[in-house]
Amino acid sequence: MSSQPSSTVSGWSVPPLSRPKLAEARRVRAAELFGQGRPNAEIAGMVGVHAESVRRWRRAWENGGAQAMRRRPASGRRPKLGDAQVEEVRAALERGAQAHGFEADLWTLERAGVVVERVTGVSLSRASVWRLLTGRLGWSLQRPERRAVERDESEIARWIAHEWPRIKKGAVNTRAWIVFLDESGVSLLPQIRRTYAPRGRTPLLRHRLNCKRASMAGALGYRSADPDRGARLCFHLKPGSYDTAGLIEVLEQMKIFYRGENLVLVWDGLSAHRSRATRAWVAEQDWLTLERLPAYAPELNPVELLWSSLKKRELANLAGDHLADVADATEQGIQRINTNPQLPWSFLTHTGLTIHPPHPPNLRKDQ
């Protein structure tokens, strides 16, 4: 795992702006808008700051002009690392921790400090390393996304560039819904999430060490040929795990849910999706066309974002006594998503895939 640059121009990495430079860029932009006679409230929205900050900047601009918006040179002792050394450190850190001999691809202040000393010969304190990372380098503390080593990035790129446009075109021609389906599991073991608590008193979640599990299937449908049709959510919950019979039961439910409509169903390569019984059942359904996502690419399925939403809200820190408690909380989450027509579209947007029209039906021009 190596950190990725924020953007690329003609093959060259463009580092993100540090916080001081970003703040200066906002002030300079505000000065341009002052000269255009824009009101403070409008400028605050355009540059993304509080209106009080804009009022303070306007007073400085009126007294000192655009130059007053520029960042003043820092007073005090000069930094130990020059700009060229900082860029050398940036290049070294972007190679990842394992490239420097560390066992796990994890950057800590101590490890970053070791690399800084190797590259520049300068020893920095933990506080100075933190200021270097978050200030001059523009880094932040982040949780990595997981990626399977079995992924074929070239195949995923090919699917997005060629297969996805073909799927959309076929759906438009047959006036079909494009439906993404995925399965997930829940149990009595709570989904641990951060919560507020008195400092120094770690919260305790008392729960049953019970292996009882339930499975849920979700299907998000998008109508590409009709801009006035909103997204649809079909949901199924059952004890245990999904086998071929359970999966066909879900498809039967979808047949009723989309009665009279054509469907293009997009899902992954789960064994139950490819079983002989599933293929035989699908062969008898003239309303249903199957399409497979590339292997090890769950980020392309918007239903994954639906599961994440449930597990971060309704299921977070839920220590139920029975599976029915988990089922009830899950149903509440599904109702929350159903009542917000924006959420299914935001899930799709997060995947990077688009369906014509590019704007959700509930954001028509007349609104």
N, C-alpha and C positions, 0 to 999 in steps of 0.2 A: 504494500500500500504506500503509495507516494502521493503527496498533496498535489492537486492540480492547479495550474494557473487559472486566473479568473477569465482570461480571454486570450485569443491568439490572433495576431495580425501578420500575414505573410510569413507564417512559420515561426515568428518570434513571440516569446511569452511576454505578456504585458502584465506587470505586477499590479495588484490592487493599490489604490490610494491609501496611505496611512491616515489615521484619524485626524492629525493636524492638517494635512493637505486637503482632506475631504472637507473639513470645516472651512478652510480658506476658500475652496472652490465654491461653497455655498454662499459665503459672504460676497465674493466677487460677482456671482450671478445675481444676488440680491441688489448689488449696486447698479447693475445694468437695468434691472427692473425699476429701481428708484428713478433712474433717468427717464424711463418711459412713463412715469406718473402712475404706476400701478399702486393700488391700496395695500396696506400692510397685511390684511387678512388673506388676500389673494397670493401675495408673495410667500407668506408662510406655508400655504398649501403647495405652491410650486416647488419650493426648495426643501420642504419636509422638515420644518422646525416650528417651534412654538411662536405665536404672534408676539410675545414679549421680547423674544430674541430679535425679531425683525424691527421692533420699535427701538431697541438699543442700537442696532446696526444703523438705523436711519439717522439717529442723532449723531453717531460718529461720522457717517457719510456727509451730513450737512456741515459738520465742522471741519472735516479733513479730506473730503472728496473720496474718490475711488481708492486712493493710496491707503486710506485709513482702514480699508477692508483687508489689506494684505497682512500676512503673518509677519510678526516682528521677529528678528533674529533672537534666538534664545540667549539669555544672559547666563553668566556663571561659567563653570569649567566646561571645556570642549569635550565632546563625547570621545571615548577611547577608540571607537571604530569610525573610520572615514567612510564616505559613501561607496567607494570602490570595494572596501572590505565587506560592507553590509551586503552588497550584491554577490560577492563570493560566498558569503554565509548563506544567502538565500538559495543559490544554486546547489550548495551542498545539502541543505536541509530538504529541498524538494526531491532529492534522490531517495528519501525515505530512511528510516532508522536502520533497517536491516542492511542497507548498502554500506553502513559505517560499522558493521560488526555486532550490532545489538541483536539479541535473539528474537524479540518481538518488534513488530513495526509500530512502535509507540514512542511518541516524543514527550519527554518530561523536561522540566527546566534543567535538571542535572545533565541529562543526555545532550540537550541542545548546547549547554555550556561546554561540554567536552568537545563537541564538534567545532564550536566557535574557537576554542583554544587551538585545536588541531589546524584549522584553516588559517587563522590570523596570528597565532602566537599570543593572543591577549586573553587573560583570565578575567571573567566577569562574575560578579556575585549573582545569586538567584534572582534578586530584585532587578538587577541590570539585564539579565537574560529575559525576564518577563517583559520589561520595557522595550527591549529590542524586538521581541516576537510580536507584541501587540501594538507597538507604536511604529517603529521604522519599517518593519516587514509587513505590517497589516494582517497578521495571523490572528486567529481566535481559537478558543477551545471548542472542539467539535467531537461529535460521536460519529465514528466511521460507519458507512454503509457496508453490508456484507455482500461479497460476490463469490460465487462458486468458481473454483479453479477449472472446472470442466467447461466453463462458458466458452463459446466460440464467438468472439466479438465480431469477426468478419461476417459470420452467418447472421448475427443479430442485425448488423448494419444492412445486410442485403435484404432481410425480411422487411425492415422499416422502409427501405428505398423502393422495393419492388413488390413484395407480397401485400403489404398494407394498402398501397394504392389500388392494386388489383381487387382486393376484398371490398374496398369502398365502392369502386366502380360497379362491381357485380351487384352490390346491395342497392345502389341507386337504380340500376337497370331493372331489377325485380321488385323495387319499392319495398325492400326488406328491412327489418330491424337488424342492426349489428349488436349482438348480445355477448358480453364477456361473462364467463362463468368461472367460479373458483370455489374450493372447499377449504374449510379451516376447522380447527378443534378448540374446544373449551373444556375446562375441568374445574374441580373444586379448589385447585391450587390458585391463589389470587395472582392477577397480573400486577406486579409490583411497580408502582410509579411514585415519583417524588411528591411529598406533601409538606405543608408548613407544620411546624411543631416548635415548642419552646427550645431555645438554644441549649445544647448539651443533653437533651432528653430525646434519644432516638425513638421514633414511634414503633410500636409493636403490633403486628397483625397476627392474631391467633386464629388458626384455621385448621381444618381437618386434613390429615395426611391420607387422603382418599384418592385412589386412582380412577374413580368413575369419570368417564369422559362423555361428552356429547359432540356431535359434528354438525356443522352448519354449512349450507351451500347458498351462495348469493349470485344473482345474475343481474347485471346492469345493462339495460337496453337503450340504444340510441337510434333514432330514426333519421337517416341521412337525407332521404328524399323529400321530407316534409318539415320545413322550418317551424311550423306551428305545433309540432308534437314534442312534448317534453320527454325527459328521460324516464325510464321505468325501472323499478326495483322489484325483483322476485326473490323471496327468501324461504329457506326450508331448514328445519332443525330436527334432529333425531338423536336418540341415544346411540352410543357406540360409534362405529366408523362406517364410512360409505363403502359398500361393495358394489358390484355391477347392478344388482337388483335395486339397491337404494338409489343409485345414480339414475337408473331408468325411471324410478318413481319421481325423481326431481324433474326429469325431462317431460314426463306425463303431466306434471303440474304446470310446467311452462307451456305445454300445448294448450291447456285450458286457459291459462293466463293471457296468451297471445292468440286466442281463437280467431281463425280467419286471416291471420297475418303470416307472411314469410319471414323466416329467421335465418341469419347467418351467425352461427354460434362459434365464438372464438374461445379456446381453452388450451390448457397445457397438455403435456404428454403423460399424465397419470395413467397407470396400467388399466384402471377401470374405464378410462376414456377410450382405450384401444382394444378392449376385450372382444371376443367373438360375439358374445350376446349383445353387447352394445352396438357393434357394427351391424348385426342382423336387424336390430330394432330400428336403427337409423335408416337402413336401406328401405324400410317400408313407409318412411315419412317424407312425403313430397314437399312439405312446407319447410324442411330443415336442411341446411347446408352446414357442414362442419369445416372449421379452419383451425389449424394448430399454431400456437405461439412458438417462437424459437425456444430451444431448450435452455433452462437455467436463466430465464429472463422474466422473473416475476414482476419487475418494475414496469413492464408493459401492460399489466392487467390492472385496470382501475379498481377491481374488487379488492385487491390487496390494500388499497387505501381505505376502503370501507371497513375491512377488518381492523386496520390500525386505528381508525376513528373510534370504533366500539371499544377496543382494548385500552385506549387512552382516556375514555370518558366513563361509560356505563360499567365496564368490567374492571376498571382500575381499582386496585386494593379491595376488591369485593371478596370477602371471606364468607361464602354461603355455606349453609348446613346441608343443602340438598341441591341436586342438579336443577330442580325447578327454580331455585333462587337465581341461578345463573341464566336460565332460559328467560325468566321474567325480565332481568336486566337487559338481556340481549334484545328482546322484543321492544323494550322502551327505546333502545338505541336505534333500532330500525324505524320506529315511529318518528324519532327526531330527524333522521335523514330524509324520510318520506315527506316531512312537512317543510323541508328546505330545498326547493328545486334547484338551487345553485350548487349544492354539494355534489351530486353525481357528475355535474359538468366539471367541477373543480378536481374531482378524482381523475377524470379523463385528461384534463389539462396537465396534471402532475406526471402522467406517463409520457408526455411529449407527443402523443398521437393526436391527430385532429380529424374531425368529421365535418363535412360540409353540411350546413353553413358554419363558418368559423365561430360565430357568436351564438350563445345559448338562445333557445326560443323565447325564454322569459326576459330577454334583453332586446326586444325589438326596437326599431327606430322610433316607433310612435310612443315609446314609454319614456 
